[in-house]
């Protein structure tokens, strides 16, 4: 799979993996901030942004594709769906991933009898049913769930909404593949075997990956630390790009 892959800066390698329905531009000011000290790899997932491909894919396949994109032992920064991919890559090929930074990430996205920290499955079912009928309205509603508290968060959401449609609509099969991962993936049993140094970055007002999910990751991952942005929602790097870039720099030196 040929993915759109931008590289900026010089230094230790950092890979940024965006979330569902978006593209690498969603990272906003973060790549430029990191590129002052690192070589930053920004990818668009298959069928998203400027990456070709409207076929379906699963989590292991996606992890393997990205493992071929960046040098071994890079720092992987995964946001939301991208966090699932980063965890899967570290589990599948531990020698390929040097460090993890997990943002708005949960080991299981959907709520269940033994997992109260997720989204109701009916929410994803509704997104899936409305995607083909009105992709833009579906994404606008999904992005509204990213909002935290305060003016900085509202401004960040406006920037994200402006960015999401820059390269047109993602492929429908790619969107459905991402939703299938979010609905079905459960990585809880894998966490104790992932021994990569990890920073779990949490928005204190995250409604999609609530703080309890981040706390669970920290308990179950052998080498994890948690960092919280109290007023942020699902995308704390948008309202606090410099502070987030600093966390990534520090993580890459662990």
N, C-alpha and C positions, 0 to 999 in steps of 0.2 A: 504494500500500500504506500503510495506516494503522498505524503502529507505536506501541506504548506508549513514551512519551518523558517522562521526568521532568527538570525543570530546577531546580537549587538554587544559591544563591549569586549573587554579582555580580562582574563583572570579565571578563577575557579568556575566550573560549569554549574549553572542553575537552569532547571527546566520548569516552565510555568504551564500548567494544564488547566484549562478553563472548565466551566460548568456546563450543564445541559442547555442546549438551544442557543448557545452564544458562540464566541470565537476569541482568538487571542487578544483582540483589541479591548476586550472587557477588562483586562488588567490595568488599563488606563495609564497612570503615571508610574506604575511600579517598574516596568522594564527599564525605563530611562534612569530611574533612581538606582536600581541595582547595577546597571551597566557601568556606573562610575568605578566599581571595584570588581565586577564579575563578568564572565561571558554568559549572556542570558539567551536561552533558547525559548522562543515563543511559538507554540504549535497551534494549528487549528485542527480539531478532531475531524475524522472522516465525515464528509458531507456537510461540514460547517465552515462558515467563512470562505476562505480561498482554497480549502482542501476539496479535491474531487471525491467522488464516490457517493452513490446513493444506495449502496447495498447494505444489508444488515450485518451486524457484528455483535460479539459478546465481550464480556469483561476480560477473559484471558487473552483473546485475540488482540484487543486494544492495548493491553499491557505489553504484549510482545512487540507490537508495532512501535511503541514508544521506546522500548528498550533498545531498539535498533537506531533510534534517532540521535541519542546523546551518548557521550563517552561514559564508560563505566565509572561508578563511584560519584556521579553527579549528585547534586542536591535536587530532589524532586519536590516541587511546590504544587500541591493539588488542591483545587477548590471544588467542594461539593462533589459532583460526579467525578471531577478530576482527582479528588481525594480517594475515591474508590479505586481509580486506576493506579494511583501511586501505591496504595496498600497492596493491591494485587501484584504489581511489579516486584515490590520488595519481598513478597511471599514466594513468588515464582522463581526469581533470580536474585537472591540476596547479594551476590557479589556485584550485581549491576547497579545497585542503588546505594549511594553513600550515606545520605541523610534524607529525612522526610520533614516537610512542613505541611501540615494538614489544616486547611482553612474551611470552616463551615462543613466539617466532615463528620460523618456518623458511620458506624459499622453496618447499620441497617437503617434504610431511609424510611421504611413503612412501619407504622405502628402494628403491634401484635399482642397476643395475650401475655407474652413474657418480655415484651419490649414496649414500654410506654413512651419512649423518647422519640417517636417518629411521627410522620405525617399520616393522617387517616388514608387508607387505601382508596377511598372514594374520591379523594382530591386528585390523585394521579389518574384514576379512571376517567374523571371528567376532562382533564387535560387531554388525554388520549382521544376521547370522543369528539372534542372540538377542534383538534389540530387541523384536520384537512378542511373543515368548514371555514375556519377563521384563524389562521396561524397568528396574525398580529394581535388580535384580541386575546388569544390564549397566552401569548408571551407577555403582553402587558399585564395581565392578571398575575401570572407567575412572578414577574419582577416586583409587583407590589408586595409580595410576601418577603422580599429581601429587606424591607425598610426597618431601620432601628429608630432611635430617639434623637431629636434635635435637628437643627438647621443643616448641619454638615451631612447628616444622613439623607435628608431630603434632596440636597444638591447632588449627592452621589447617585441617588436613584435617577434623577433627571439625566445625568451623564450616561448612566448605563442604558436607559431607554433610548437615548440618542444613538448610542453605539451599536445596539443589538441588530438593527436593520441595515447597517452600512453596506454589507455585501449581499443583500437580498435574503431570501428565505433559505434555510438549510434544507437538505434533502429530506423528504418525508420518512424514508426508511431509516435514515440516520437518527432522526428525532425519535422514532418509535423504538429503535434499538437502545437509545439512552434511557427512555422511560422504562423499558423492560428491565434494564440493569437496576434502576432506582427502585423498581417495584419488587424485584426478586432477590437481589444480592443480600447476603447475610454473611459478613466476614468475622463475626464475633469469635468463632472457633479458631480462626487463623491468627488472631492478635498475639497470643503468647509466644508464637514462633517467629514473630517479626522483631528482630533484635537491633534494627537500625536506629540510631539516635533520632528522636522525633520531637518536634515542637507542634503542639496542638494549639491552634490559634482560634479563639472563640469570640463570637459577638455575644455580648451579654443579653441582647434582645433578639437573638436569632430564633425565628419561628419554624424554620425548616430543619435545622440541626441544633436543637436546644442545648443549653449549657450542660445539662445532665448527660447528653450523649458525649460531649467532649470530656467530661469527668470520667466516663466509662472507658474511653480510649486511654486516658492517662493511667487508670488503674490496671488495665489489661495489657498494654504494651510495655515490655520490660524496660525500655529506656526513654520514656516519654516525660515531657514537661508541658504544663499548660500555661498559656498566656491569654489574657482576656482584655477585650476592648468593651468597657461597660455599656456604652450607649449604642454600639454598633449592632447591625442586624446580620444578615447572612453574608455580607461582603465587606468585612471591616477594612480591607485594603483600599477600598474606594474613598472612604472618609478619612483614613489615616495612612496615606501612601508612604510617607517618609518613615513613620514608626514601624510600619509593616516591613519595609525594605530593610530597616535596621535589624529586625528580628531574623530575617532571612540571611543577612550577612553573618550574624552571630551564629546561626545554626550551621552555616557552611564551614565554620571553623571548629566545630565540636570534634 
